Every structure is written in C-alpha cells, then in structure tokens.
Amino acid sequence: MFIEIDFNSSEALYIQLRNQIIMGIATSTIREGDTLPSVRQLAEYIGINMHTVNKAYSVLKQEGFLQLDRRKGAVIAIDVNKLQAVEEMREQLRVLLAKASCQNISREEVHQLVDEIYEEYV
C-alpha cells in the first residue's frame, strides 16, 4: 500500500491517511478482507505518530470501512448502510454546492466534474 502524506497541508494528517485509504478501496488497490499494516508499522513507514494512525483507523471503523480485530489487526470490511451513506453524502454535498454557487460555478460544470471524478472509481 502506498500512502503519501503532505506535511505542509492544512488538512490533518489522520484525515489525509483516512482519505487515501478510502480512495484505495474505491480504486480496488485495497480490497475487502485485506489487512492494513499495524498502527506501529504504518506510523514508522509514513513517519508519523502512532496516535495519528490510530485515530485514522478509528474514524475508518466508525465510518464502516474497517474492522479492528485483536488477532488480525485492521481489516477492510465495508459496512454497507446505503441510506446512512447517502444522507452523509447529502450533507457534505450541501456545503460543497453552496461554495460552488458562491463562486459562480455552474450546474453543468459541477455535473461534468462529478462525472470525471466518478469515472476514476468505476
């Protein structure tokens, strides 16, 4: 698994890690049932604090992308709760679309952008 952290980004390190794991799942780089490195191993590999990796793993678990098992460690196990996922996406999109509207980004531009990005994951 290849993880690249931008230490100069204003985005929290655990969020960057979380996002990259989610993108890995979406692009099938990481698959259901795959085991992620231990917190200690990943922290050493990336060069970040173990607590940061632990927080990313905890968030992924809460969001239904990961199961934590004492023997196996962090295992990709997607909890399919589509209604909840759609509702969370709706709330996130509300803010993004409000920003787009404030910046005079047209509906057509938004649709084109969504189509381009979605094609990366199908």
C-alpha positions as a Python dict, from the first residue, in 0.01 Angstrom:
ca = {
    (1, 'M'): (0, 0, 0),
    (2, 'F'): (138, 338, -99),
    (3, 'I'): (50, 628, 129),
    (4, 'E'): (171, 980, 65),
    (5, 'I'): (129, 1240, 338),
    (6, 'D'): (168, 1611, 270),
    (7, 'F'): (321, 1751, 587),
    (8, 'N'): (272, 2106, 456),
    (9, 'S'): (-103, 2063, 404),
    (10, 'S'): (-351, 2236, 631),
    (11, 'E'): (-551, 1911, 632),
    (12, 'A'): (-494, 1698, 943),
    (13, 'L'): (-262, 1402, 894),
    (14, 'Y'): (-519, 1148, 1014),
    (15, 'I'): (-771, 1286, 760),
    (16, 'Q'): (-515, 1258, 480),
    (17, 'L'): (-447, 897, 581),
    (18, 'R'): (-819, 819, 608),
    (19, 'N'): (-888, 972, 266),
    (20, 'Q'): (-608, 780, 97),
    (21, 'I'): (-729, 450, 242),
    (22, 'I'): (-1084, 526, 122),
    (23, 'M'): (-951, 611, -226),
    (24, 'G'): (-751, 287, -221),
    (25, 'I'): (-1072, 96, -151),
    (26, 'A'): (-1262, 285, -422),
    (27, 'T'): (-995, 211, -683),
    (28, 'S'): (-961, -155, -570),
    (29, 'T'): (-598, -101, -467),
    (30, 'I'): (-718, -218, -127),
    (31, 'R'): (-990, -482, -124),
    (32, 'E'): (-1247, -618, 117),
    (33, 'G'): (-1070, -858, 355),
    (34, 'D'): (-725, -703, 310),
    (35, 'T'): (-535, -641, 631),
    (36, 'L'): (-378, -299, 680),
    (37, 'P'): (-38, -265, 848),
    (38, 'S'): (-37, -242, 1225),
    (39, 'V'): (-57, 105, 1375),
    (40, 'R'): (310, 87, 1471),
    (41, 'Q'): (422, -38, 1126),
    (42, 'L'): (226, 224, 933),
    (43, 'A'): (339, 504, 1165),
    (44, 'E'): (703, 406, 1111),
    (45, 'Y'): (657, 365, 734),
    (46, 'I'): (496, 708, 691),
    (47, 'G'): (697, 882, 962),
    (48, 'I'): (406, 996, 1177),
    (49, 'N'): (292, 941, 1534),
    (50, 'M'): (119, 611, 1620),
    (51, 'H'): (-172, 805, 1773),
    (52, 'T'): (-234, 968, 1435),
    (53, 'V'): (-261, 632, 1260),
    (54, 'N'): (-477, 501, 1545),
    (55, 'K'): (-713, 797, 1505),
    (56, 'A'): (-740, 739, 1127),
    (57, 'Y'): (-816, 372, 1186),
    (58, 'S'): (-1077, 461, 1449),
    (59, 'V'): (-1251, 704, 1213),
    (60, 'L'): (-1248, 444, 935),
    (61, 'K'): (-1402, 195, 1176),
    (62, 'Q'): (-1675, 441, 1277),
    (63, 'E'): (-1747, 513, 911),
    (64, 'G'): (-1785, 142, 831),
    (65, 'F'): (-1471, 83, 622),
    (66, 'L'): (-1269, -115, 874),
    (67, 'Q'): (-1299, -377, 1144),
    (68, 'L'): (-1043, -395, 1421),
    (69, 'D'): (-958, -748, 1531),
    (70, 'R'): (-709, -834, 1807),
    (71, 'R'): (-560, -1123, 1610),
    (72, 'K'): (-584, -993, 1251),
    (73, 'G'): (-547, -620, 1313),
    (74, 'A'): (-720, -365, 1089),
    (75, 'V'): (-918, -545, 819),
    (76, 'I'): (-1105, -379, 532),
    (77, 'A'): (-1469, -468, 592),
    (78, 'I'): (-1717, -234, 429),
    (79, 'D'): (-2039, -193, 625),
    (80, 'V'): (-2298, -133, 358),
    (81, 'N'): (-2552, 103, 502),
    (82, 'K'): (-2653, 284, 187),
    (83, 'L'): (-2923, 502, 345),
    (84, 'Q'): (-2680, 639, 601),
    (85, 'A'): (-2409, 685, 337),
    (86, 'V'): (-2647, 875, 110),
    (87, 'E'): (-2756, 1102, 394),
    (88, 'E'): (-2393, 1177, 492),
    (89, 'M'): (-2310, 1249, 129),
    (90, 'R'): (-2612, 1479, 102),
    (91, 'E'): (-2489, 1688, 395),
    (92, 'Q'): (-2136, 1708, 258),
    (93, 'L'): (-2262, 1799, -88),
    (94, 'R'): (-2482, 2076, 53),
    (95, 'V'): (-2174, 2260, 173),
    (96, 'L'): (-1971, 2190, -142),
    (97, 'L'): (-2253, 2303, -369),
    (98, 'A'): (-2310, 2615, -160),
    (99, 'K'): (-1940, 2701, -205),
    (100, 'A'): (-1967, 2632, -578),
    (101, 'S'): (-2271, 2860, -603),
    (102, 'C'): (-2088, 3139, -420),
    (103, 'Q'): (-1801, 3105, -666),
    (104, 'N'): (-2031, 3112, -971),
    (105, 'I'): (-1958, 2753, -1071),
    (106, 'S'): (-2242, 2640, -1295),
    (107, 'R'): (-2457, 2330, -1258),
    (108, 'E'): (-2310, 2198, -1582),
    (109, 'E'): (-1954, 2243, -1451),
    (110, 'V'): (-2047, 2059, -1130),
    (111, 'H'): (-2204, 1771, -1324),
    (112, 'Q'): (-1902, 1745, -1552),
    (113, 'L'): (-1666, 1741, -1254),
    (114, 'V'): (-1872, 1475, -1073),
    (115, 'D'): (-1876, 1259, -1387),
    (116, 'E'): (-1499, 1293, -1434),
    (117, 'I'): (-1421, 1202, -1075),
    (118, 'Y'): (-1676, 919, -1057),
    (119, 'E'): (-1520, 759, -1367),
    (120, 'E'): (-1197, 714, -1168),
    (121, 'Y'): (-1376, 470, -935),
    (122, 'V'): (-1587, 257, -1169),
}
